[in-house]
Amino acid sequence: MAAMAVLAGSATTLLSPALAAWRGRRWSDLALWAASLSFVLLGTGALLLIVLFVAAEALPALKQTGGLGGLLFDLPWGPLADPPSYGILHAWLSSLMVTALALLLAVPVALGVAIFTSEIAPPLLRGLLQPCMELLAGIPSVVYGFFGYVTLIPLFENSFGLAAGECILAAGLILAVMVLPFVASTATEALRGVPGNLRESAYATGVTRWHVIQHVVLRQAAPGLFAAIVLGLARAIGEALAVLMLTGNATAVPNSPMDRGQPITALILTELGEAGVDSDKYHALMAAGLLLMVITVAINLAVLALKRRMLPRHV
């Protein structure tokens, strides 16, 4: 009953602007409402169709030998083995390792850049830094991957004695550079959104600039900073070309950042062209894509829950 009441209230709220426009013969408002609702339904419907399609195509992979446990933990990735096996343990572990390395390296630097840009830098320098961040964010990922391939790969090969230089750490370093401008730009906007009277009130008490930044600005901008980190996470976990070029594209399970790996995006990009529709390999790759969706949603929900727990303490 409570759910029905909530749905009825939501429907009333949704339809009330249309009813008011109809009664007042405000046809332009009614047309705008209808067009806006159509676009919302179209976008939501397209998203739901994509999720349902991927889930439906991934379902047969769960019925293969080993089921969900074999797909995620037990079986190796061996399409050419006899019998073939389609475990993706190496893929999701590689994705998590590369993404974690990228965020650990990028987020502190990005937040430092954002604090300097919004709170410390003079106006002239501030006007130069923001366009530079936006320019870095617009560089294609294949350019970053090529840069890492011709610089980091030879360096790792010579310095650490790796056979080819390709490893998860190299991909994490380049991915951190790719994520940094997204996090820094969004965090800068969040810090600039803090009302100026809060800063002035804090300075009036005689505290230092760092005290104001730490105890006033950062706490007030916490929701925007969380949004910046989530944006960087989404950018990192969905990257394909750069990690494909730098991780080594190996199907072995990685044990350390110096090992070669194959993230989920690289696995799909490499194998999908050779997978026949409705084949076991095709369904396993769809299951990998579905897992990537689930990981992204789970991490975003975890960040949202963490934000809700922390904000009452700091704001």
Legacy VTK file of the C-alpha trace (Angstrom):
# vtk DataFile Version 3.0
C-alpha trace
ASCII
DATASET POLYDATA
POINTS 315 float
0.000 0.000 0.000
2.805 2.392 0.827
4.441 1.686 -2.531
1.160 2.324 -4.326
0.781 5.619 -2.479
4.293 6.667 -3.465
3.634 5.779 -7.112
0.345 7.671 -7.069
2.018 10.721 -5.590
4.816 10.572 -8.170
2.302 10.292 -11.018
0.350 13.270 -9.683
3.514 15.350 -9.430
4.540 14.342 -12.965
1.176 15.080 -14.562
0.285 18.256 -12.659
2.217 20.626 -14.992
0.498 19.059 -18.031
-2.957 19.356 -16.427
-2.340 22.975 -15.487
-1.144 23.788 -19.015
-4.192 22.034 -20.521
-6.664 23.916 -18.339
-5.005 27.242 -19.083
-4.718 26.481 -22.806
-0.999 27.130 -22.630
-0.145 24.975 -25.617
3.531 25.922 -25.700
3.981 24.769 -22.083
2.129 21.538 -22.830
4.294 20.881 -25.896
7.465 21.558 -23.903
6.307 19.186 -21.142
5.473 16.454 -23.654
8.803 16.849 -25.469
10.799 16.819 -22.215
8.966 13.729 -20.948
9.516 11.983 -24.292
13.254 12.624 -24.160
13.468 11.362 -20.571
11.541 8.203 -21.429
13.633 7.681 -24.564
16.927 7.972 -22.696
15.779 5.813 -19.793
14.275 3.232 -22.140
17.461 3.027 -24.194
19.521 2.489 -21.033
17.178 -0.226 -19.781
17.209 -1.947 -23.169
21.008 -2.009 -23.208
21.155 -3.480 -19.696
18.477 -6.066 -20.448
20.120 -7.052 -23.732
23.543 -7.537 -22.157
22.024 -9.447 -19.233
20.026 -11.715 -21.561
23.070 -12.443 -23.726
25.211 -13.093 -20.634
22.766 -15.547 -19.052
23.838 -18.597 -21.138
27.406 -18.146 -19.865
26.175 -18.903 -16.343
24.826 -22.261 -17.533
28.185 -23.395 -18.862
30.531 -25.715 -16.957
31.274 -24.242 -13.557
28.410 -21.736 -13.506
28.929 -18.318 -11.944
31.723 -19.543 -9.662
33.670 -21.001 -12.562
33.182 -17.869 -14.647
34.414 -15.520 -11.930
36.906 -17.555 -9.910
37.757 -21.092 -10.989
38.109 -21.496 -14.733
40.944 -19.985 -16.815
40.381 -18.137 -20.072
41.124 -20.755 -22.730
38.869 -20.575 -25.811
41.229 -22.875 -27.748
41.650 -25.450 -24.983
40.065 -28.897 -25.146
37.516 -28.515 -23.697
37.374 -24.698 -23.959
36.955 -22.654 -20.780
35.868 -19.059 -20.362
36.805 -17.878 -16.884
37.344 -14.120 -16.460
39.117 -14.011 -13.100
42.213 -12.522 -14.731
40.142 -9.817 -16.431
38.239 -8.384 -13.495
41.296 -8.580 -11.240
43.312 -6.674 -13.849
40.564 -4.044 -14.145
40.420 -3.505 -10.394
44.212 -3.317 -10.059
44.665 -0.856 -12.921
41.775 1.333 -11.731
42.944 1.317 -8.111
46.490 2.281 -9.122
45.222 5.081 -11.343
43.003 6.564 -8.643
45.638 6.229 -5.909
48.067 8.175 -8.068
45.678 10.673 -9.654
43.279 11.723 -6.884
45.816 13.282 -4.444
47.536 15.184 -7.258
44.224 16.277 -8.764
42.911 17.553 -5.431
46.166 19.432 -4.894
45.861 21.028 -8.332
42.242 21.943 -7.593
43.116 23.555 -4.237
45.971 25.513 -5.763
43.883 26.645 -8.728
40.846 27.761 -6.754
42.372 29.032 -3.499
46.029 29.966 -3.957
46.909 30.741 -7.577
46.751 34.399 -8.739
44.016 35.193 -11.293
46.400 35.182 -14.271
47.822 31.767 -13.457
44.357 30.479 -12.613
43.131 31.515 -16.041
45.910 29.440 -17.625
45.589 26.312 -15.510
41.910 25.653 -16.124
42.153 25.617 -19.961
45.225 23.383 -19.695
43.258 20.859 -17.623
40.432 20.906 -20.151
42.914 20.465 -23.006
44.488 17.436 -21.317
41.033 15.926 -20.833
40.332 16.246 -24.556
43.398 14.333 -25.776
42.349 10.945 -27.283
43.158 7.909 -25.180
45.126 6.276 -28.007
47.581 9.182 -27.857
48.144 8.583 -24.152
48.549 4.886 -24.828
51.087 5.488 -27.605
53.014 7.916 -25.402
53.180 5.329 -22.635
54.191 2.624 -25.087
57.215 4.549 -26.398
58.324 5.936 -23.002
57.268 3.763 -20.066
57.547 0.361 -21.744
61.281 0.710 -22.625
61.920 2.253 -19.191
60.265 -0.629 -17.356
61.965 -3.174 -19.589
65.435 -1.801 -18.851
64.951 -0.802 -15.217
63.015 -3.763 -13.831
64.236 -6.533 -16.110
60.810 -7.254 -17.569
60.642 -9.324 -20.735
58.594 -6.767 -22.656
58.053 -3.883 -20.242
54.290 -4.161 -20.421
52.644 -4.445 -17.008
49.715 -3.280 -14.931
51.800 -0.549 -13.280
52.588 1.062 -16.640
48.900 1.100 -17.532
48.045 2.507 -14.104
50.526 5.376 -14.501
49.182 6.418 -17.901
45.600 5.976 -16.749
46.354 8.236 -13.784
47.493 10.959 -16.191
44.296 10.488 -18.188
42.061 10.640 -15.103
43.810 13.593 -13.465
42.330 16.435 -15.569
38.774 15.115 -15.146
39.090 14.962 -11.360
40.976 18.259 -11.123
38.494 20.222 -13.258
35.436 18.918 -11.426
37.059 19.418 -8.014
38.047 22.980 -8.933
34.453 23.823 -9.818
33.288 22.304 -6.531
35.770 24.397 -4.539
34.804 27.558 -6.407
31.172 26.888 -5.525
31.824 27.432 -1.820
30.264 30.801 -0.851
32.776 33.582 -0.364
31.173 34.804 2.868
32.187 31.545 4.564
35.816 32.202 3.724
35.564 35.827 4.870
33.940 34.827 8.149
36.693 32.306 8.817
39.462 34.773 7.965
37.854 37.302 10.311
38.636 35.002 13.244
42.366 35.308 12.482
43.032 31.760 11.295
45.502 30.850 8.558
44.680 30.189 4.922
45.356 26.469 5.289
42.984 26.305 8.262
40.244 27.908 6.145
40.897 25.509 3.255
40.990 22.443 5.479
38.107 23.157 7.858
35.777 25.313 5.754
36.323 25.002 2.023
37.036 21.268 1.772
34.174 20.346 4.078
31.667 22.495 2.250
32.846 21.195 -1.123
32.839 17.528 -0.036
29.869 16.475 -2.241
31.487 17.969 -5.330
34.825 16.361 -4.474
33.160 12.965 -4.181
31.524 13.567 -7.557
34.944 14.355 -9.034
36.387 11.104 -7.711
33.439 9.100 -9.045
33.870 10.761 -12.442
37.532 9.766 -12.444
36.576 6.231 -11.438
34.114 5.935 -14.309
36.731 7.278 -16.708
39.356 4.821 -15.480
37.353 1.611 -15.300
35.874 2.085 -18.779
39.133 2.826 -20.589
40.064 0.286 -23.263
42.692 1.370 -25.805
45.381 2.671 -23.450
45.206 -0.324 -21.113
45.167 -2.704 -24.093
48.428 -1.183 -25.331
50.198 -1.188 -21.949
49.035 -4.130 -19.813
50.430 -6.818 -22.110
47.099 -8.486 -22.892
48.010 -11.629 -20.952
45.368 -14.104 -19.773
47.321 -15.167 -16.677
45.988 -14.034 -13.311
48.127 -11.057 -12.143
49.677 -11.258 -8.683
51.369 -7.852 -8.519
51.414 -4.522 -10.391
54.561 -5.658 -12.205
52.729 -8.568 -13.841
51.059 -8.431 -17.220
47.272 -8.430 -17.312
44.165 -8.029 -19.427
41.374 -5.795 -18.075
37.767 -6.528 -18.994
37.662 -3.772 -21.596
40.806 -5.108 -23.260
39.441 -8.663 -23.178
36.229 -7.629 -24.936
38.078 -5.462 -27.444
40.495 -8.262 -28.305
38.188 -11.248 -28.424
34.786 -9.998 -29.586
35.782 -9.765 -33.247
36.554 -13.505 -33.298
33.476 -14.611 -31.338
30.564 -15.929 -33.355
27.110 -14.756 -32.345
25.467 -17.160 -29.846
28.730 -19.012 -29.308
29.993 -19.818 -25.816
32.755 -17.276 -26.234
30.260 -14.595 -27.258
28.119 -15.198 -24.174
31.198 -15.205 -21.913
32.250 -11.819 -23.287
28.737 -10.491 -22.686
29.007 -11.773 -19.127
32.276 -9.861 -18.787
30.551 -6.708 -19.989
27.717 -7.258 -17.525
30.242 -7.726 -14.731
31.847 -4.420 -15.676
28.442 -2.742 -15.375
27.850 -4.363 -11.983
31.285 -3.306 -10.699
30.685 0.286 -11.820
27.252 0.460 -10.194
28.483 -1.207 -6.988
31.405 1.192 -6.609
29.172 4.204 -7.261
26.658 2.994 -4.658
29.479 2.447 -2.171
30.802 5.967 -2.760
27.273 7.370 -2.377
26.799 5.536 0.915
30.181 6.740 2.147
29.308 10.300 1.208
26.039 10.143 3.115
27.823 8.841 6.205
30.632 11.385 6.101
28.765 14.564 5.160
26.827 14.956 8.424
30.146 14.899 10.293
31.856 17.531 8.197
29.204 19.904 6.866
LINES 1 316
315 0 1 2 3 4 5 6 7 8 9 10 11 12 13 14 15 16 17 18 19 20 21 22 23 24 25 26 27 28 29 30 31 32 33 34 35 36 37 38 39 40 41 42 43 44 45 46 47 48 49 50 51 52 53 54 55 56 57 58 59 60 61 62 63 64 65 66 67 68 69 70 71 72 73 74 75 76 77 78 79 80 81 82 83 84 85 86 87 88 89 90 91 92 93 94 95 96 97 98 99 100 101 102 103 104 105 106 107 108 109 110 111 112 113 114 115 116 117 118 119 120 121 122 123 124 125 126 127 128 129 130 131 132 133 134 135 136 137 138 139 140 141 142 143 144 145 146 147 148 149 150 151 152 153 154 155 156 157 158 159 160 161 162 163 164 165 166 167 168 169 170 171 172 173 174 175 176 177 178 179 180 181 182 183 184 185 186 187 188 189 190 191 192 193 194 195 196 197 198 199 200 201 202 203 204 205 206 207 208 209 210 211 212 213 214 215 216 217 218 219 220 221 222 223 224 225 226 227 228 229 230 231 232 233 234 235 236 237 238 239 240 241 242 243 244 245 246 247 248 249 250 251 252 253 254 255 256 257 258 259 260 261 262 263 264 265 266 267 268 269 270 271 272 273 274 275 276 277 278 279 280 281 282 283 284 285 286 287 288 289 290 291 292 293 294 295 296 297 298 299 300 301 302 303 304 305 306 307 308 309 310 311 312 313 314
